[in-house]
Amino acid sequence: MSRFRPSRRGWLVGLMAAALAAAGLTAADPAPRPAQAAACTGTSGVTVVVDFTALGGGVQVACAPGDPATGLAALQGAGFTVTGTQRWGLAFVCRINGLPTSATDPCVNTPPATAYWSYWHAPSGGAWSYSTSGAGSYNPAPGSVEGWSFGSGAAPSIPAP
């Protein structure tokens, strides 16, 4: 009669697999991908505008090169870090580049209607339009502009580049 005894190596591999699986459940995105710190040229990518004005910052413009599959991928591809809520993950963007801080919003549930990241679209040089789709399901076209603005739903404070 033999007994099965897991080896230390097998136990360690199992522990590492469980840790990696748990890490995949967090609501924060890993390190941002390389991006251009300016608007895209032509159809070389999707331009992303993030308006931090309501949080005491300025407006940042970056390029997500290529053809990102979603608005969320464009935001991340433009070099911004994104944190979702604990309850809904990245279905609700709670923080961009760490703002608002955890002291302001712990990012447990959806943010309040007076203090959230609103999501916008525009053609290059065109007018902003409020997104009727979530950033995880919208597919921006190369050459278009994605906008994010913190507050009660106002468009980014600069025209779409």
N, C-alpha and C positions, 0 to 999 in steps of 0.2 A: 504494500500500500504506500503510495507516495503522496506527499502533501505539496500543494502549490505554494511557493513562497516567492513573492515578487522581488526581483533584484532591486538594489538601490538605484541602479541606472534606470530601470523601468519606472520606478516610483518617481524619480526626478523628471523624467520625460513627461509622465502624466501630470505632474504638478505644473510643469512649464506650459503644457497645452492648456490646462485649466486657467492659468494666469493670462495667457494670450487671449483666450475666449472671453474672459472677464474684461480685459482691456478693450476688447471690441465693443463692449456694451456701454462705454462711457460716452458722454455727450460732447466731448471736446474733440476737435480735429487735430491730427498730428501736425507737425511743423509745416508751415506754408511752403508751397512750391515756388520755384523761381518765377519771377514775373518782371515785366518792364514797369518802371515807375513813371509812366506817362500813358496817355491815350494810345490805343492801337492805331496803326496806319492802315487805311483801306480795310480789307477783309482779313488782315493777318491775325485777328483774334477778336475778343469781346472786351470792350472798355468797361471798367468798373469804377463807379464813383461812390465813395462812402463819405457821408456828411456827419462829422463828429461835432458840429457847431453847438448843438444843444447840450453836449457833454463837456464844453469848455475847450474843444479842439477845433481844428480846421476841417477842410475838405481834402481828401486824398483821392487821387486818380491813378489807376494802374491798368495794365493790360494783361488779360488772361490769354496767352497765345493759343492759336489753333481754334478748334471748334469744341468748346466745353459742352458736355451733354446736358447740363442743367445750370440754372442760375446759381445754385449752391456751388457747383464745380467751378463756375466762372469766378465767384467770390474767392474761393480758396485758391484757384489757379492764378489769380491776380496778386497772391501773396498775403491775403488777410487770414488771420486765425479766427475760427468760428467756434462758439460754444452754444450748444442747444440747451434745452431744459432737461432736468432729471427725469421728468415724467414722459416727455415726448421726443427726447433726443434732438436731432437736427431738424425735425419737422417744424420746430419753432426756433428761430435764431434769437438767442438771448443776449449774446455778447459778440462783438466784433473787435478784434485786437484787445480783448480784456475789458471792454467798456460796454455797458456800465459796470462798475465794480461790484463785487459780491456784497459789499456793504449796502449798496443801493438796491440790488435785485439778486436774491440767492439762486435764481434760475431753477426753481423747483417745478412750477407750473407755467402756463402761458403768461407772458408779460401783460401788464395792465394796458388798456386802450389809450392811456395818456402817456405811456412811456415804453414804446416798443420800436423795433427796427422795421420801418415800412419799406416795401420793396417796389421798385419802379422800373419801367422800360422806356427806351426812346431810340429812335433812329439817330445816327450820328448827326449832330447839329439840330435835332428836332426837339419837339416838346415832350416832356415827361408824361407818362400815363401810369396810373396806379395798377399794379399787377392784380389780376383776378385769380392767378394761380400761385401756388406755393413755389418757393425757389427750388425745391427738390423735384418738381414735376415740370417746370417751365424749361424749354429748350431755346436759349438765345442764339440768334444767327450771328455768324462772324460779321463784323462791321457794325453790329448794334451796340447799344450802351445799356448797362444795368446800373440802377441806382439804389442806394440804401441811405435812409435818413432816420435818425433817432428822434423820437418825440411822439406827437399825437397824430401822425399820419401826413405831415407836410412833405412835399417833394424836396429833393436835394436843393440846396440854396444856390447852386450854380447851374447854368444851362448845360445840357448834354454836350460834351465835346464832340 
